[in-house]
Amino acid sequence: MDISVWFFISSGLFLGWSLGANHAVNVFGTAVVSKMVKFKTAALIGGVFVIIGSVVSGAGTTKTITDLGSINAIAGSFSVALAVGIAVTLMTKAQLPVSTSQAVIGGIIGWNLFTGSPTDLNSLTKILFSWVASPLIAAISAFLIFKLIKNTILKWRIHLLELDYYTRIGLIIVGALASYSLGANNIANVMGMFISAPLFSDFSVWGLFTISGIEQLFLLGGLAIAIGIFTYGDRVMETVGTDLYKISPITGFVVVLAEFLVLSLFTSQTLEAFLLRNNLPSIPLVPLSTTQAFIGAIIGVGMAKDPLSIDFRVLGRIAAGWVIAPVSAGLMTFISLFFIQNVFEQKVIHPVPYEISKSVVVKLHKEGIDTTNLYDVTGKRYFNTKIFRNELLERNKYSNNDLFLIFNLALVDSFKVDTLLFNDFPDAYKYTPIQKAIISGLQGKSFSHKMDFQQAVFVDSVWIKTGNKLEDREMDEKMLALEDLFRVKTNNKKSNHNTPVKNVK
């Protein structure tokens, strides 16, 4: 592998280190501050479970990050990760538990603004929803858990030494679980911007199993987070552990347990599948602000135990950090991209062709988009995102949602149906005989737009949505698998560009 790849990925490793240093307080801070667990013990346990969570369950939230901004050049990924890492490190130096998730989102939006790429507001809305919901759910959970413990266990008159022993064991268990969830949920923040610019090839381990390039990225990111926990994690603990609210061992257990529950809600693909299977609304899988969940849990315990003991001035300082982090990360990303591109002459975005075909115009019209002034650009191909965007805006004042739809439909994403590939394709998705027959009938056909490929392959009378959320999700995955199979690969468009990232079982 080219040594430059390791240089560029170093910013992601730096971001992982910063995240671990800043978020150690969220998983074992209460145990360490309350003197129930030694820091080195906590850091070792936390580091191991962060790595396991990153590799085993890190796939769920990563797609949301790549949907928000698909950074397809490694120099662009480097710039975003470096800017976010610096922002998080500065907040850490100020002893403020910053939201890394918010900083990452700020960085990706900074990249979108610099390159002229429209932002997926649907993905952004999911993330913003989680920022509001996670601290509220954590606060309510912590409030109820503390009330339950107070009215049950604490009334059993357990000897103090025995109670301390059980509490210490409980802190270690919930700390390990929270560390696992931290890795699973936040590896998207560390390595999500590198997914669309894949760096590692899959390799087989003695023919027993294969480690994908994405799993290798997750492993490196998990290691970086673990090192951050061990080397610098104790520095932030004092702010939350002693300033915002005086934490006892029992309250520490409650806080981390509530945080773990919230992280699991927004990370677990198993829970998502259960909800979909029962035709229930699913919880979006998004990279959470674990700090917000942690702070919310502390406030919940404080409200249940003694509302007057909460120092809301410290909470104000922490909340200010949540605002400063994404704004500063976005600005630093924009500036760093300018220097990387214009001073160091590195590509921060690989040219992607866009072309408004007649079928694209028809589809846009059906979607209610004004296409009156688009006919003079029909058939023209654009390789610069900013120029294409400006050409569109000169003809109409399109909203961000309109631009996002136009960009998606106009993207030249070439496909060629090759039944030999399909015959060798593992039948994990269980395609029906009719679906296979349609694909066979398109042998050798080429398509320059995804929309045209989809209209030819995914015939409405065959690919029928049942209304069952889980079955419909599985059908979407079958469609994505076919798209990736027949996509014409280029140097900058790898096979995992649009394929859903799956968990390692």
Helices and strands as residue ranges (DSSP letters): H 3-33, H 39-57, H 59-68, H 74-93, H 100-115, H 121-151, G 153-155, H 160-191, G 192-194, E 203-205, E 209-211, H 213-232, H 234-238, I 239-244, H 249-265, H 269-277, H 290-305, G 307-309, H 312-342, E 354-355, H 358-366, G 375-377, E 381-382, H 385-395, H 400-410, E 412-416, H 419-423, G 427-429, H 433-441, E 446-449, H 450-457, H 469-486
